């Protein structure tokens, strides 16, 4: 996944907070993804303006961690799963 990739949440995905978690729901396919606090934070930052590198830095700042490699690895897995579920806009430019 290119570090120049600026992931953007699809506007057709329904986001609903449920206590400490949140749900993402695709009304077209019925797909559901449960998010924890970190997932909610990432989802709220997927507006297409931040690259993966910027997202890693935002996560590190928000959750007071310095394990950049682990954050990057986990973020890439999370983004790949969202792409597989078609929860992101397709443009990867």
Phi and psi restraints in degrees (range 20) as a CNS / XPLOR table:
assign (resid 1 and name C) (resid 2 and name N)
       (resid 2 and name CA) (resid 2 and name C) 1.0 -67.4 20.0 2
assign (resid 2 and name N) (resid 2 and name CA)
       (resid 2 and name C) (resid 3 and name N) 1.0 137.9 20.0 2
assign (resid 2 and name C) (resid 3 and name N)
       (resid 3 and name CA) (resid 3 and name C) 1.0 -70.8 20.0 2
assign (resid 3 and name N) (resid 3 and name CA)
       (resid 3 and name C) (resid 4 and name N) 1.0 -12.5 20.0 2
assign (resid 3 and name C) (resid 4 and name N)
       (resid 4 and name CA) (resid 4 and name C) 1.0 -84.1 20.0 2
assign (resid 4 and name N) (resid 4 and name CA)
       (resid 4 and name C) (resid 5 and name N) 1.0 -8.3 20.0 2
assign (resid 4 and name C) (resid 5 and name N)
       (resid 5 and name CA) (resid 5 and name C) 1.0 -68.7 20.0 2
assign (resid 5 and name N) (resid 5 and name CA)
       (resid 5 and name C) (resid 6 and name N) 1.0 126.4 20.0 2
assign (resid 5 and name C) (resid 6 and name N)
       (resid 6 and name CA) (resid 6 and name C) 1.0 -110.4 20.0 2
assign (resid 6 and name N) (resid 6 and name CA)
       (resid 6 and name C) (resid 7 and name N) 1.0 90.9 20.0 2
assign (resid 6 and name C) (resid 7 and name N)
       (resid 7 and name CA) (resid 7 and name C) 1.0 -63.8 20.0 2
assign (resid 7 and name N) (resid 7 and name CA)
       (resid 7 and name C) (resid 8 and name N) 1.0 143.3 20.0 2
assign (resid 7 and name C) (resid 8 and name N)
       (resid 8 and name CA) (resid 8 and name C) 1.0 -132.3 20.0 2
assign (resid 8 and name N) (resid 8 and name CA)
       (resid 8 and name C) (resid 9 and name N) 1.0 126.1 20.0 2
assign (resid 8 and name C) (resid 9 and name N)
       (resid 9 and name CA) (resid 9 and name C) 1.0 -64.5 20.0 2
assign (resid 9 and name N) (resid 9 and name CA)
       (resid 9 and name C) (resid 10 and name N) 1.0 137.8 20.0 2
assign (resid 9 and name C) (resid 10 and name N)
       (resid 10 and name CA) (resid 10 and name C) 1.0 -72.0 20.0 2
assign (resid 10 and name N) (resid 10 and name CA)
       (resid 10 and name C) (resid 11 and name N) 1.0 136.3 20.0 2
assign (resid 10 and name C) (resid 11 and name N)
       (resid 11 and name CA) (resid 11 and name C) 1.0 -71.8 20.0 2
assign (resid 11 and name N) (resid 11 and name CA)
       (resid 11 and name C) (resid 12 and name N) 1.0 -13.8 20.0 2
assign (resid 11 and name C) (resid 12 and name N)
       (resid 12 and name CA) (resid 12 and name C) 1.0 -84.6 20.0 2
assign (resid 12 and name N) (resid 12 and name CA)
       (resid 12 and name C) (resid 13 and name N) 1.0 -7.8 20.0 2
assign (resid 12 and name C) (resid 13 and name N)
       (resid 13 and name CA) (resid 13 and name C) 1.0 -83.9 20.0 2
assign (resid 13 and name N) (resid 13 and name CA)
       (resid 13 and name C) (resid 14 and name N) 1.0 131.1 20.0 2
assign (resid 13 and name C) (resid 14 and name N)
       (resid 14 and name CA) (resid 14 and name C) 1.0 -87.5 20.0 2
assign (resid 14 and name N) (resid 14 and name CA)
       (resid 14 and name C) (resid 15 and name N) 1.0 128.7 20.0 2
assign (resid 14 and name C) (resid 15 and name N)
       (resid 15 and name CA) (resid 15 and name C) 1.0 -109.9 20.0 2
assign (resid 15 and name N) (resid 15 and name CA)
       (resid 15 and name C) (resid 16 and name N) 1.0 126.8 20.0 2
assign (resid 15 and name C) (resid 16 and name N)
       (resid 16 and name CA) (resid 16 and name C) 1.0 -138.4 20.0 2
assign (resid 16 and name N) (resid 16 and name CA)
       (resid 16 and name C) (resid 17 and name N) 1.0 122.5 20.0 2
assign (resid 16 and name C) (resid 17 and name N)
       (resid 17 and name CA) (resid 17 and name C) 1.0 -81.7 20.0 2
assign (resid 17 and name N) (resid 17 and name CA)
       (resid 17 and name C) (resid 18 and name N) 1.0 137.7 20.0 2
assign (resid 17 and name C) (resid 18 and name N)
       (resid 18 and name CA) (resid 18 and name C) 1.0 -133.2 20.0 2
assign (resid 18 and name N) (resid 18 and name CA)
       (resid 18 and name C) (resid 19 and name N) 1.0 85.0 20.0 2
assign (resid 18 and name C) (resid 19 and name N)
       (resid 19 and name CA) (resid 19 and name C) 1.0 66.8 20.0 2
assign (resid 19 and name N) (resid 19 and name CA)
       (resid 19 and name C) (resid 20 and name N) 1.0 -125.8 20.0 2
assign (resid 19 and name C) (resid 20 and name N)
       (resid 20 and name CA) (resid 20 and name C) 1.0 -78.8 20.0 2
assign (resid 20 and name N) (resid 20 and name CA)
       (resid 20 and name C) (resid 21 and name N) 1.0 -10.0 20.0 2
assign (resid 20 and name C) (resid 21 and name N)
       (resid 21 and name CA) (resid 21 and name C) 1.0 -114.0 20.0 2
assign (resid 21 and name N) (resid 21 and name CA)
       (resid 21 and name C) (resid 22 and name N) 1.0 175.5 20.0 2
assign (resid 21 and name C) (resid 22 and name N)
       (resid 22 and name CA) (resid 22 and name C) 1.0 -143.2 20.0 2
assign (resid 22 and name N) (resid 22 and name CA)
       (resid 22 and name C) (resid 23 and name N) 1.0 158.5 20.0 2
assign (resid 22 and name C) (resid 23 and name N)
       (resid 23 and name CA) (resid 23 and name C) 1.0 -117.6 20.0 2
assign (resid 23 and name N) (resid 23 and name CA)
       (resid 23 and name C) (resid 24 and name N) 1.0 138.6 20.0 2
assign (resid 23 and name C) (resid 24 and name N)
       (resid 24 and name CA) (resid 24 and name C) 1.0 -109.3 20.0 2
assign (resid 24 and name N) (resid 24 and name CA)
       (resid 24 and name C) (resid 25 and name N) 1.0 134.2 20.0 2
assign (resid 24 and name C) (resid 25 and name N)
       (resid 25 and name CA) (resid 25 and name C) 1.0 -136.2 20.0 2
assign (resid 25 and name N) (resid 25 and name CA)
       (resid 25 and name C) (resid 26 and name N) 1.0 131.2 20.0 2
assign (resid 25 and name C) (resid 26 and name N)
       (resid 26 and name CA) (resid 26 and name C) 1.0 -101.2 20.0 2
assign (resid 26 and name N) (resid 26 and name CA)
       (resid 26 and name C) (resid 27 and name N) 1.0 107.8 20.0 2
assign (resid 26 and name C) (resid 27 and name N)
       (resid 27 and name CA) (resid 27 and name C) 1.0 -65.6 20.0 2
assign (resid 27 and name N) (resid 27 and name CA)
       (resid 27 and name C) (resid 28 and name N) 1.0 -20.6 20.0 2
assign (resid 27 and name C) (resid 28 and name N)
       (resid 28 and name CA) (resid 28 and name C) 1.0 -77.3 20.0 2
assign (resid 28 and name N) (resid 28 and name CA)
       (resid 28 and name C) (resid 29 and name N) 1.0 -37.1 20.0 2
assign (resid 28 and name C) (resid 29 and name N)
       (resid 29 and name CA) (resid 29 and name C) 1.0 -111.9 20.0 2
assign (resid 29 and name N) (resid 29 and name CA)
       (resid 29 and name C) (resid 30 and name N) 1.0 -16.3 20.0 2
assign (resid 29 and name C) (resid 30 and name N)
       (resid 30 and name CA) (resid 30 and name C) 1.0 82.0 20.0 2
assign (resid 30 and name N) (resid 30 and name CA)
       (resid 30 and name C) (resid 31 and name N) 1.0 2.8 20.0 2
assign (resid 30 and name C) (resid 31 and name N)
       (resid 31 and name CA) (resid 31 and name C) 1.0 -66.7 20.0 2
assign (resid 31 and name N) (resid 31 and name CA)
       (resid 31 and name C) (resid 32 and name N) 1.0 140.6 20.0 2
assign (resid 31 and name C) (resid 32 and name N)
       (resid 32 and name CA) (resid 32 and name C) 1.0 -130.4 20.0 2
assign (resid 32 and name N) (resid 32 and name CA)
       (resid 32 and name C) (resid 33 and name N) 1.0 141.9 20.0 2
assign (resid 32 and name C) (resid 33 and name N)
       (resid 33 and name CA) (resid 33 and name C) 1.0 -133.5 20.0 2
assign (resid 33 and name N) (resid 33 and name CA)
       (resid 33 and name C) (resid 34 and name N) 1.0 127.4 20.0 2
assign (resid 33 and name C) (resid 34 and name N)
       (resid 34 and name CA) (resid 34 and name C) 1.0 -92.3 20.0 2
assign (resid 34 and name N) (resid 34 and name CA)
       (resid 34 and name C) (resid 35 and name N) 1.0 133.1 20.0 2
assign (resid 34 and name C) (resid 35 and name N)
       (resid 35 and name CA) (resid 35 and name C) 1.0 -114.6 20.0 2
assign (resid 35 and name N) (resid 35 and name CA)
       (resid 35 and name C) (resid 36 and name N) 1.0 140.0 20.0 2
assign (resid 35 and name C) (resid 36 and name N)
       (resid 36 and name CA) (resid 36 and name C) 1.0 -89.2 20.0 2
assign (resid 36 and name N) (resid 36 and name CA)
       (resid 36 and name C) (resid 37 and name N) 1.0 -171.5 20.0 2
assign (resid 36 and name C) (resid 37 and name N)
       (resid 37 and name CA) (resid 37 and name C) 1.0 -56.8 20.0 2
assign (resid 37 and name N) (resid 37 and name CA)
       (resid 37 and name C) (resid 38 and name N) 1.0 -43.7 20.0 2
assign (resid 37 and name C) (resid 38 and name N)
       (resid 38 and name CA) (resid 38 and name C) 1.0 -65.1 20.0 2
assign (resid 38 and name N) (resid 38 and name CA)
       (resid 38 and name C) (resid 39 and name N) 1.0 -44.0 20.0 2
assign (resid 38 and name C) (resid 39 and name N)
       (resid 39 and name CA) (resid 39 and name C) 1.0 -60.9 20.0 2
assign (resid 39 and name N) (resid 39 and name CA)
       (resid 39 and name C) (resid 40 and name N) 1.0 -40.8 20.0 2
assign (resid 39 and name C) (resid 40 and name N)
       (resid 40 and name CA) (resid 40 and name C) 1.0 -62.2 20.0 2
assign (resid 40 and name N) (resid 40 and name CA)
       (resid 40 and name C) (resid 41 and name N) 1.0 -42.4 20.0 2
assign (resid 40 and name C) (resid 41 and name N)
       (resid 41 and name CA) (resid 41 and name C) 1.0 -62.2 20.0 2
assign (resid 41 and name N) (resid 41 and name CA)
       (resid 41 and name C) (resid 42 and name N) 1.0 -47.0 20.0 2
assign (resid 41 and name C) (resid 42 and name N)
       (resid 42 and name CA) (resid 42 and name C) 1.0 -61.5 20.0 2
assign (resid 42 and name N) (resid 42 and name CA)
       (resid 42 and name C) (resid 43 and name N) 1.0 -49.3 20.0 2
assign (resid 42 and name C) (resid 43 and name N)
       (resid 43 and name CA) (resid 43 and name C) 1.0 -55.1 20.0 2
assign (resid 43 and name N) (resid 43 and name CA)
       (resid 43 and name C) (resid 44 and name N) 1.0 -41.4 20.0 2
assign (resid 43 and name C) (resid 44 and name N)
       (resid 44 and name CA) (resid 44 and name C) 1.0 -68.5 20.0 2
assign (resid 44 and name N) (resid 44 and name CA)
       (resid 44 and name C) (resid 45 and name N) 1.0 -14.8 20.0 2
assign (resid 44 and name C) (resid 45 and name N)
       (resid 45 and name CA) (resid 45 and name C) 1.0 -104.6 20.0 2
assign (resid 45 and name N) (resid 45 and name CA)
       (resid 45 and name C) (resid 46 and name N) 1.0 6.3 20.0 2
assign (resid 45 and name C) (resid 46 and name N)
       (resid 46 and name CA) (resid 46 and name C) 1.0 -91.9 20.0 2
assign (resid 46 and name N) (resid 46 and name CA)
       (resid 46 and name C) (resid 47 and name N) 1.0 67.0 20.0 2
assign (resid 46 and name C) (resid 47 and name N)
       (resid 47 and name CA) (resid 47 and name C) 1.0 -103.4 20.0 2
assign (resid 47 and name N) (resid 47 and name CA)
       (resid 47 and name C) (resid 48 and name N) 1.0 5.9 20.0 2
assign (resid 47 and name C) (resid 48 and name N)
       (resid 48 and name CA) (resid 48 and name C) 1.0 86.8 20.0 2
assign (resid 48 and name N) (resid 48 and name CA)
       (resid 48 and name C) (resid 49 and name N) 1.0 -2.5 20.0 2
assign (resid 48 and name C) (resid 49 and name N)
       (resid 49 and name CA) (resid 49 and name C) 1.0 -98.3 20.0 2
assign (resid 49 and name N) (resid 49 and name CA)
       (resid 49 and name C) (resid 50 and name N) 1.0 -13.8 20.0 2
assign (resid 49 and name C) (resid 50 and name N)
       (resid 50 and name CA) (resid 50 and name C) 1.0 -112.3 20.0 2
assign (resid 50 and name N) (resid 50 and name CA)
       (resid 50 and name C) (resid 51 and name N) 1.0 130.9 20.0 2
assign (resid 50 and name C) (resid 51 and name N)
       (resid 51 and name CA) (resid 51 and name C) 1.0 -74.8 20.0 2
assign (resid 51 and name N) (resid 51 and name CA)
       (resid 51 and name C) (resid 52 and name N) 1.0 170.6 20.0 2
assign (resid 51 and name C) (resid 52 and name N)
       (resid 52 and name CA) (resid 52 and name C) 1.0 -59.9 20.0 2
assign (resid 52 and name N) (resid 52 and name CA)
       (resid 52 and name C) (resid 53 and name N) 1.0 -38.8 20.0 2
assign (resid 52 and name C) (resid 53 and name N)
       (resid 53 and name CA) (resid 53 and name C) 1.0 -61.5 20.0 2
assign (resid 53 and name N) (resid 53 and name CA)
       (resid 53 and name C) (resid 54 and name N) 1.0 -43.2 20.0 2
assign (resid 53 and name C) (resid 54 and name N)
       (resid 54 and name CA) (resid 54 and name C) 1.0 -66.4 20.0 2
assign (resid 54 and name N) (resid 54 and name CA)
       (resid 54 and name C) (resid 55 and name N) 1.0 -40.7 20.0 2
assign (resid 54 and name C) (resid 55 and name N)
       (resid 55 and name CA) (resid 55 and name C) 1.0 -61.8 20.0 2
assign (resid 55 and name N) (resid 55 and name CA)
       (resid 55 and name C) (resid 56 and name N) 1.0 -40.7 20.0 2
assign (resid 55 and name C) (resid 56 and name N)
       (resid 56 and name CA) (resid 56 and name C) 1.0 -58.8 20.0 2
assign (resid 56 and name N) (resid 56 and name CA)
       (resid 56 and name C) (resid 57 and name N) 1.0 -46.0 20.0 2
assign (resid 56 and name C) (resid 57 and name N)
       (resid 57 and name CA) (resid 57 and name C) 1.0 -63.2 20.0 2
assign (resid 57 and name N) (resid 57 and name CA)
       (resid 57 and name C) (resid 58 and name N) 1.0 -41.2 20.0 2
assign (resid 57 and name C) (resid 58 and name N)
       (resid 58 and name CA) (resid 58 and name C) 1.0 -62.6 20.0 2
assign (resid 58 and name N) (resid 58 and name CA)
       (resid 58 and name C) (resid 59 and name N) 1.0 -41.2 20.0 2
assign (resid 58 and name C) (resid 59 and name N)
       (resid 59 and name CA) (resid 59 and name C) 1.0 -64.8 20.0 2
assign (resid 59 and name N) (resid 59 and name CA)
       (resid 59 and name C) (resid 60 and name N) 1.0 -45.0 20.0 2
assign (resid 59 and name C) (resid 60 and name N)
       (resid 60 and name CA) (resid 60 and name C) 1.0 -59.4 20.0 2
assign (resid 60 and name N) (resid 60 and name CA)
       (resid 60 and name C) (resid 61 and name N) 1.0 -41.7 20.0 2
assign (resid 60 and name C) (resid 61 and name N)
       (resid 61 and name CA) (resid 61 and name C) 1.0 -69.1 20.0 2
assign (resid 61 and name N) (resid 61 and name CA)
       (resid 61 and name C) (resid 62 and name N) 1.0 -44.7 20.0 2
assign (resid 61 and name C) (resid 62 and name N)
       (resid 62 and name CA) (resid 62 and name C) 1.0 -69.4 20.0 2
assign (resid 62 and name N) (resid 62 and name CA)
       (resid 62 and name C) (resid 63 and name N) 1.0 -34.3 20.0 2
assign (resid 62 and name C) (resid 63 and name N)
       (resid 63 and name CA) (resid 63 and name C) 1.0 -109.6 20.0 2
assign (resid 63 and name N) (resid 63 and name CA)
       (resid 63 and name C) (resid 64 and name N) 1.0 13.0 20.0 2
assign (resid 63 and name C) (resid 64 and name N)
       (resid 64 and name CA) (resid 64 and name C) 1.0 48.1 20.0 2
assign (resid 64 and name N) (resid 64 and name CA)
       (resid 64 and name C) (resid 65 and name N) 1.0 56.6 20.0 2
assign (resid 64 and name C) (resid 65 and name N)
       (resid 65 and name CA) (resid 65 and name C) 1.0 -130.9 20.0 2
assign (resid 65 and name N) (resid 65 and name CA)
       (resid 65 and name C) (resid 66 and name N) 1.0 155.4 20.0 2
assign (resid 65 and name C) (resid 66 and name N)
       (resid 66 and name CA) (resid 66 and name C) 1.0 -121.7 20.0 2
assign (resid 66 and name N) (resid 66 and name CA)
       (resid 66 and name C) (resid 67 and name N) 1.0 8.9 20.0 2
assign (resid 66 and name C) (resid 67 and name N)
       (resid 67 and name CA) (resid 67 and name C) 1.0 -84.1 20.0 2
assign (resid 67 and name N) (resid 67 and name CA)
       (resid 67 and name C) (resid 68 and name N) 1.0 74.5 20.0 2
assign (resid 67 and name C) (resid 68 and name N)
       (resid 68 and name CA) (resid 68 and name C) 1.0 -58.7 20.0 2
assign (resid 68 and name N) (resid 68 and name CA)
       (resid 68 and name C) (resid 69 and name N) 1.0 -42.1 20.0 2
assign (resid 68 and name C) (resid 69 and name N)
       (resid 69 and name CA) (resid 69 and name C) 1.0 -63.0 20.0 2
assign (resid 69 and name N) (resid 69 and name CA)
       (resid 69 and name C) (resid 70 and name N) 1.0 -42.7 20.0 2
assign (resid 69 and name C) (resid 70 and name N)
       (resid 70 and name CA) (resid 70 and name C) 1.0 -66.4 20.0 2
assign (resid 70 and name N) (resid 70 and name CA)
       (resid 70 and name C) (resid 71 and name N) 1.0 -43.2 20.0 2
assign (resid 70 and name C) (resid 71 and name N)
       (resid 71 and name CA) (resid 71 and name C) 1.0 -60.7 20.0 2
assign (resid 71 and name N) (resid 71 and name CA)
       (resid 71 and name C) (resid 72 and name N) 1.0 -46.2 20.0 2
assign (resid 71 and name C) (resid 72 and name N)
       (resid 72 and name CA) (resid 72 and name C) 1.0 -62.4 20.0 2
assign (resid 72 and name N) (resid 72 and name CA)
       (resid 72 and name C) (resid 73 and name N) 1.0 -44.2 20.0 2
assign (resid 72 and name C) (resid 73 and name N)
       (resid 73 and name CA) (resid 73 and name C) 1.0 -61.8 20.0 2
assign (resid 73 and name N) (resid 73 and name CA)
       (resid 73 and name C) (resid 74 and name N) 1.0 -47.0 20.0 2
assign (resid 73 and name C) (resid 74 and name N)
       (resid 74 and name CA) (resid 74 and name C) 1.0 -65.6 20.0 2
assign (resid 74 and name N) (resid 74 and name CA)
       (resid 74 and name C) (resid 75 and name N) 1.0 -39.9 20.0 2
assign (resid 74 and name C) (resid 75 and name N)
       (resid 75 and name CA) (resid 75 and name C) 1.0 -63.1 20.0 2
assign (resid 75 and name N) (resid 75 and name CA)
       (resid 75 and name C) (resid 76 and name N) 1.0 -44.8 20.0 2
assign (resid 75 and name C) (resid 76 and name N)
       (resid 76 and name CA) (resid 76 and name C) 1.0 -62.2 20.0 2
assign (resid 76 and name N) (resid 76 and name CA)
       (resid 76 and name C) (resid 77 and name N) 1.0 -39.3 20.0 2
assign (resid 76 and name C) (resid 77 and name N)
       (resid 77 and name CA) (resid 77 and name C) 1.0 -63.4 20.0 2
assign (resid 77 and name N) (resid 77 and name CA)
       (resid 77 and name C) (resid 78 and name N) 1.0 -44.1 20.0 2
assign (resid 77 and name C) (resid 78 and name N)
       (resid 78 and name CA) (resid 78 and name C) 1.0 -62.7 20.0 2
assign (resid 78 and name N) (resid 78 and name CA)
       (resid 78 and name C) (resid 79 and name N) 1.0 -46.3 20.0 2
assign (resid 78 and name C) (resid 79 and name N)
       (resid 79 and name CA) (resid 79 and name C) 1.0 -63.8 20.0 2
assign (resid 79 and name N) (resid 79 and name CA)
       (resid 79 and name C) (resid 80 and name N) 1.0 -41.3 20.0 2
assign (resid 79 and name C) (resid 80 and name N)
       (resid 80 and name CA) (resid 80 and name C) 1.0 -61.5 20.0 2
assign (resid 80 and name N) (resid 80 and name CA)
       (resid 80 and name C) (resid 81 and name N) 1.0 -39.7 20.0 2
assign (resid 80 and name C) (resid 81 and name N)
       (resid 81 and name CA) (resid 81 and name C) 1.0 -66.8 20.0 2
assign (resid 81 and name N) (resid 81 and name CA)
       (resid 81 and name C) (resid 82 and name N) 1.0 -41.9 20.0 2
assign (resid 81 and name C) (resid 82 and name N)
       (resid 82 and name CA) (resid 82 and name C) 1.0 -62.4 20.0 2
assign (resid 82 and name N) (resid 82 and name CA)
       (resid 82 and name C) (resid 83 and name N) 1.0 -39.2 20.0 2
assign (resid 82 and name C) (resid 83 and name N)
       (resid 83 and name CA) (resid 83 and name C) 1.0 -64.6 20.0 2
assign (resid 83 and name N) (resid 83 and name CA)
       (resid 83 and name C) (resid 84 and name N) 1.0 -43.2 20.0 2
assign (resid 83 and name C) (resid 84 and name N)
       (resid 84 and name CA) (resid 84 and name C) 1.0 -61.0 20.0 2
assign (resid 84 and name N) (resid 84 and name CA)
       (resid 84 and name C) (resid 85 and name N) 1.0 -37.9 20.0 2
assign (resid 84 and name C) (resid 85 and name N)
       (resid 85 and name CA) (resid 85 and name C) 1.0 -78.1 20.0 2
assign (resid 85 and name N) (resid 85 and name CA)
       (resid 85 and name C) (resid 86 and name N) 1.0 -6.4 20.0 2
assign (resid 85 and name C) (resid 86 and name N)
       (resid 86 and name CA) (resid 86 and name C) 1.0 63.7 20.0 2
assign (resid 86 and name N) (resid 86 and name CA)
       (resid 86 and name C) (resid 87 and name N) 1.0 37.8 20.0 2
assign (resid 86 and name C) (resid 87 and name N)
       (resid 87 and name CA) (resid 87 and name C) 1.0 -91.1 20.0 2
assign (resid 87 and name N) (resid 87 and name CA)
       (resid 87 and name C) (resid 88 and name N) 1.0 -4.3 20.0 2
assign (resid 87 and name C) (resid 88 and name N)
       (resid 88 and name CA) (resid 88 and name C) 1.0 -115.4 20.0 2
assign (resid 88 and name N) (resid 88 and name CA)
       (resid 88 and name C) (resid 89 and name N) 1.0 153.5 20.0 2
assign (resid 88 and name C) (resid 89 and name N)
       (resid 89 and name CA) (resid 89 and name C) 1.0 -63.7 20.0 2
assign (resid 89 and name N) (resid 89 and name CA)
       (resid 89 and name C) (resid 90 and name N) 1.0 146.4 20.0 2
assign (resid 89 and name C) (resid 90 and name N)
       (resid 90 and name CA) (resid 90 and name C) 1.0 -76.4 20.0 2
assign (resid 90 and name N) (resid 90 and name CA)
       (resid 90 and name C) (resid 91 and name N) 1.0 -22.8 20.0 2
assign (resid 90 and name C) (resid 91 and name N)
       (resid 91 and name CA) (resid 91 and name C) 1.0 -63.8 20.0 2
assign (resid 91 and name N) (resid 91 and name CA)
       (resid 91 and name C) (resid 92 and name N) 1.0 119.2 20.0 2
assign (resid 91 and name C) (resid 92 and name N)
       (resid 92 and name CA) (resid 92 and name C) 1.0 -111.1 20.0 2
assign (resid 92 and name N) (resid 92 and name CA)
       (resid 92 and name C) (resid 93 and name N) 1.0 29.8 20.0 2
